[in-house]
Amino acid sequence: AQSVTQLDSHVSVSEGTPVLLRCNYSSSYSPSLFWYVQHPNKGLQLLLKYTSAATLVKGINGFEAEFKKSETSFHLTKPSAHMSDAAEYFCVVSDRANDYKLSFGAGTTVTVRA
Amino acid sequence: NAGVTQTPKFQVLKTGQSMTLQCAQDMNHEYMSWYRQDPGMGLRLIHYSVGAGITDQGEVPNGYNVSRSTTEDFPLRLLSAAPSQTSVYFCASSYQGGVYEQYFGPGTRLTVT
């Protein structure tokens, strides 16, 4: 069965410093992996996705993630945090064993200090 | 394009009442789904549909009913509301499931007293 573990429930960074959000996944087949962002009182928006092409995936707003099969990880990074990055981030997995339904991690809340 | 719209934005129900959460999309997407979001649990799939006339259960379907008579609309019915159904509900649509981007509505915040 597919599943996702987000290793940090809360991350606090200073503006201008790097951001690292950690995600490990479990999947029986070649998975598709996603990061979604949710700003306060809003719906979710896709940041980036991996679907078996390049292992380093670039997304919107300067975010990128690297798919590491040997480590079953899909960590999200950004070189320099901005105040507007304060939000909740969800790592999501999908594979054909689960009819391509999405499984969400519990989420990581990012706080950015001025 | 309006994208995915949900109504109402907020709702308070008493235990045992029924109601329908509305969801509509104008992107001609075949795949639509309903999720509930609870603190510390991410989003959990309630029901989904791969096209008009076809629906299936997700991870937490009990107490909810859906139908899909048109491509555009995918309403979620609460049959007899319970306090455990207090949550934020999101509707999403995509070209297909799986590898395609899901477009989410703004959510409905439901409280059951």
Chai-1 contact restraints between the chains, C-beta under 6 A:
chainA,res_idxA,chainB,res_idxB,connection_type,confidence,min_distance_angstrom,max_distance_angstrom,comment,restraint_id
A,S32,B,V99,contact,1.0,0.0,6.0,A-B,restraint_1
A,G43,B,F104,contact,1.0,0.0,6.0,A-B,restraint_2
A,G43,B,G105,contact,1.0,0.0,6.0,A-B,restraint_3
A,G43,B,P106,contact,1.0,0.0,6.0,A-B,restraint_4
A,G43,B,G107,contact,1.0,0.0,6.0,A-B,restraint_5
A,L44,B,F104,contact,1.0,0.0,6.0,A-B,restraint_6
A,L46,B,E101,contact,1.0,0.0,6.0,A-B,restraint_7
A,T51,B,V99,contact,1.0,0.0,6.0,A-B,restraint_8
A,F90,B,G42,contact,1.0,0.0,6.0,A-B,restraint_9
A,S94,B,G98,contact,1.0,0.0,6.0,A-B,restraint_10
A,Y100,B,G97,contact,1.0,0.0,6.0,A-B,restraint_11
A,Y100,B,G98,contact,1.0,0.0,6.0,A-B,restraint_12
A,K101,B,L45,contact,1.0,0.0,6.0,A-B,restraint_13
A,F104,B,G42,contact,1.0,0.0,6.0,A-B,restraint_14
A,F104,B,L43,contact,1.0,0.0,6.0,A-B,restraint_15
A,G105,B,G42,contact,1.0,0.0,6.0,A-B,restraint_16
A,A106,B,G40,contact,1.0,0.0,6.0,A-B,restraint_17
A,A106,B,G42,contact,1.0,0.0,6.0,A-B,restraint_18
A,G107,B,G42,contact,1.0,0.0,6.0,A-B,restraint_19
